[in-house]
Every structure is written in C-alpha cells, then in structure tokens.
Amino acid sequence: MAQNIMTLRDKKVKGEKITCLTAYDASFASLLDAAGIDIILVGDSLGMVVQGHRTTLPVSIEEMEYHTTLVARGAPNTLVIADMPFMSDSSVEQALIEAGQLIKAGARVVKLEGAAAHTLDIISQLSIRGVPVCGHLGLQPQSVNKLGGYRVQGKDKESAEDIMESAFALEQAGADLLVLECVPAELAQTISQQLKIPTIGIGAGVSCDGQVLVLYDMLGITPGKRPKFSKDFLAGTSSVIRALEAYRDAVIAGQFPGPEHSF
C-alpha cells in the first residue's frame, strides 16, 4: 500500500515503527520502494554524500528539485519527503514558491529545519495551502555554523526544554511529522509520547515512532568516519536489497538503534 501522512499517523497510533532512508536517484529509490521502506527523504545531505561538500549549505533549490524528480520516478509506493534547502525560509513568499516547486517535482511532503517564529509562520501558511510539512529539531545541519559543529543537542535542562517547547509549537503550527536528530534518547522518548504527530529519529534513540538514516551511511559507502548513530547494514549481507530489508526489519522489531547508536 502506498504510504501517506494518514497511514503514518495510523502506524503511530498502533505502535508500528516507521522506516525511512534518504535517496537521491531513481535506481536507489526503486530499491527502497521494493524493500517496503515507508519514507524516502530526498535530503540536502546530497550536498555532502553526492556532491562532496563539507556541509549541506551549498545545495540549491534547483538541485533539490532535480533529485526529487528522480526519486519520485523510482518510488511510486513510497512517501517522498524533500528538504527545503538553506535559506528557503528567508521569506514566506520564497518558501511558498520553493515548496511548490518540490511538490510539483514529486515530493508529497517538504521538510523545514528549526522552530523560529518565521519558520512557524511558513509551516502554518503551507499547511493552509494543503502542503504537508515535516519539521526538524535537535541538530540542524543548516545551522552548523551557528551551532559550532555537528553536536548533540538538548543535553542540559534548558536546551531540552527548548526542544520540547519547539516540538509542540511545530505541531500546533501544522507540521505533520517531526525529525529529531542527535538528541538524548530520553528526551526523544518524552517528545514522541506527547506529540500526536509521528517522530522520526536519527541519533535519537529507539523510542521515536520511526527511524531515518542516510542511505550511504547505512551501506557503508560514505567516505570517512561513519556517524555513531549509524550502522553498516550491508556488512554480512549478499546484496543492497538484503541490506535494506535488514534495516527495515531491525527498525520494525525495535532492534535498531541500539544503545551504542544513541546518546
């Protein structure tokens, strides 16, 4: 069955885990579709794992639109979410235009980082216009320069409360999903239990409603050191499709992420 916002909400209500991976082209997207992955995120992580940049910041809306089109062609049964690139939220007008471009390219949900006042306004305006939105809290890669690097967020009481308040604000503004990245597992569990919308974790413990990894990380092909929260699912398997199925099964069974992948 093709996934959509309502089927994901049903999974949360039933306590069924949601599976998500990134993809950037039709070939990989078709494999994720065949493996029964619920969500494909066309992440601006392509700037790092495909284009070779050190951050996601150089990725343009034209590049996001192009890769979204490729993924949508390859994955007819999978919910496609597309990242809004850096500075897409510089104004409501620009955000509406760029979100429209991504939806027309084949995305069914767009993702925005943060919960600043202007971001909440954009999410509200998109929701009014029938555009589903995924929020993103914790480590926000587009804010890497302000954060001072890729660091775990919400480790102290004040910052944890801020993330909690931001999560509620995003839901109230009309967000349909929420990615929690690199936050303590206990904090992610509390947020997941209290929100009505599904949470998707990456480095946020096993208690989120679903999990996402960068495809190249979980296949062990990203150059350099793999993040702590990832796992090489290709190791010990016979093919990429088997690795994808192993990831799917581990997430559904609540076996991934383990304590060693969490903070």
N, C-alpha and C positions, 0 to 999 in steps of 0.2 A: 504494500500500500504506500502511495506517495505521502511523504511527511509534510505537515504544515503546522502553523502555530497552534491550532487546536489539538492536533494529535500529540504534540509535545506537552501541552498542558495536561492532557489525559494521562500521559506517562507519569508526570509528576504526582498527580492525584493517586494513581495506582501504585506508586513506589517503584516504577520501572525506570531503569537507568537509560539516559540518552547518550548516544555516541556521536562524536564529531571529530573530524580531521580537516586540516587545510588541504587545498589542492589549487593548482594554477593552470591546468591544461586539460584538454578533453580526454586524453589517454588515462591519466591517473584518475580523473573524475569518474570515468566509466568503471574502473576497478573498484572504487569506493562505492559506487552505486550497486555493483554486482555483489559486493560483500555485505550489503544491507546497512551501511552506515547511515544514521539518521540525518546528519547535517554535514554539508561541506562549507567550510569557511574559506572564501577567497580572501586570504589575509594580505594586508600590506607587508607582512613578513616576506612576501616575494621580493621585496627590495633587498633583503639580506640573503635568502637562500637561493634565489634565482638570479638576481642582478649583481650580487656580490658587494652591496653597500654595507657599511658598518651599522647603520640604523635603518628604520623604516621611513625616515623623513623625506628622502628624495622621491618617493613614489608619487606619480601624478594621477589625476582622475582619469585621464585618457588610458593610462596603463591599467588601472583598476577596471575600467570598463572593458578593455580588450580581454583581460584574463577572465573576467566574469562571463563574457560571451562564450569563451572556450569551454569553461567548466559547465555552464548550463547546457551546452550541446551534448556533453558526455554523460550527464547525470539527470535523466528525466524523472527519476523517482525520489531524488534526494532534495531536501530543503537547502537551497543555496543562499548563504549569507555573504554579503560583500562589505568589506571595510570601507568606510569613508576615509580618504587619505588625509594627511596632515594639512591643517588649516581649512578643511572643508566647512568648519563651523565658524568661520570668520564673520559670517552674517547669516541671518535666517534665509535671506533670498538665495545666497550662494548654496547653502545647504539643501534647500528645496530643489534647486536645479540639478545639483550633483547627485542627490538621492534619486531623482527622476531618471537620470542617465543610467544609473546602476540597475534600477528596476527594469528599464527598457532593455538593458543588456542581458537580463535573465535572472537577476537576483530577486528573491522574494522577501528578503529582509536586508536592511542596511545596519551597520554597526558603528556606533559613535563612542569615543572614549570620554570618561570623566562625567562629572555632575555639576559643573559650574552653572550659574543662573542662565547664561545664554544657551548652554547645551540643553538644559531642561526645557527652555522655550522652543528650541528647534525640535526636540523629541515630541513635544506637545503638538506643534504645527504639522509635523509629519504624520502623527497619529490621526489627527483630524482629517487629513487628506487620504487616509487609508493605507499609509506606508508603514508596515511593521518595522520595529526598531529593536535592536539588541544593544543594551548598554555594556559598559566595560569599566570595572573598578579594580582597585589594587594597583599593581604595577601597570602603568600605562606607557607603552613603548613610545608613543608620540610625545610624551613629556620627559623623555630620558635626559635631556639636557638640564631641565629644572630639578629632576629627581637626583641627579648626580650619578646616574648609572642604573643598571638593572638590579634592583634591590628588593627584598621582601618588604611589603607594606603592611601596616596595621599591627606592628609588633608591640607597641605601647598602648595604654588605655585610651589616650586622647585620639590617636590616629585610628584606632579600631572603632571608636565611637563615631568618628567622622565617616568612615567607610560604611558603617551601619546606617547612619542617617542618610548618606548619599544613595544607598540601595533603596530605601523607602521612597526617597524623592524621585528616583528614576521610575519606579513602579507607578507612583502617583502621576507622573508626567505622561505616562502611556507606554513605557517600554514593555516589550513582550517577552524578552529574555534578558539574562544578565550573565556576562562572563566575569568571573572572579579570578584574577591572575596573581600568583605569588603572595598569598595572604595566609596567615596561620590557619591550620585545619579547623581549629575550634571556632574561630570567627566565621569561617565559611559555612560551617555546620549551622551556627545560630542564624545567619542570614538566610540560608536555604530553608530552614524550618519556618521562618517567619514571613517570607515572601510568598505571594500567590503565584508569581511567575517563575518559570524554571531557571535554575542557575547552572551554568556550565563552568567547571573548574579547570584550571591549568596551574599546577603547583598550589592547589588549594584544598588538598585532602580528598578523601573518598566519599564524604557526606554530601557533596554537591549533587544536584539532580542529574548531571551528566559530566562528561569529560571531553576535553579537546587537547590535541597535540599538533604540533607542526609535523606534517607528513614526512619531511626529510629527516627530522629528528628521530621519529619512531621507526624509520627504516635504516637508521644508522649511516646516512649518506651526507649529513651536514658536515662541512669541514670544521675542524677544530673540536673543542670540548663540548660534549653534549650537556644540556642543562640538567640539573639534579632531578627535576620533576619529570623528565622523560625516561623512556626505556626503549632499547633496540628490540623491537618485536620481530625483525627479520632474522635475527640470530637464532639458529636452530630450526628454522623452517625451510621449506623447499621452494617457496615462491613468494612473490609480493602479495598475491591474493590470500595465501595462507597466513601471512603476517597480519594483514588487515583483519582477517577473521579472528586471529588470536587476540588482537587488540579489542575488537568488538566483544568477544566472549568474556574477556577479562574485566572489561568495564561493566557489562551487564551483570556479571556474577559478583561485582563489588570487590574483585581481587586486585584491581588497579584503579588508582595508585595505592601503593603500599606505604608504610611509614617512612621508608627510605626515599620516597619521592615527594614527601610532604614537609611542611615547615611548622 
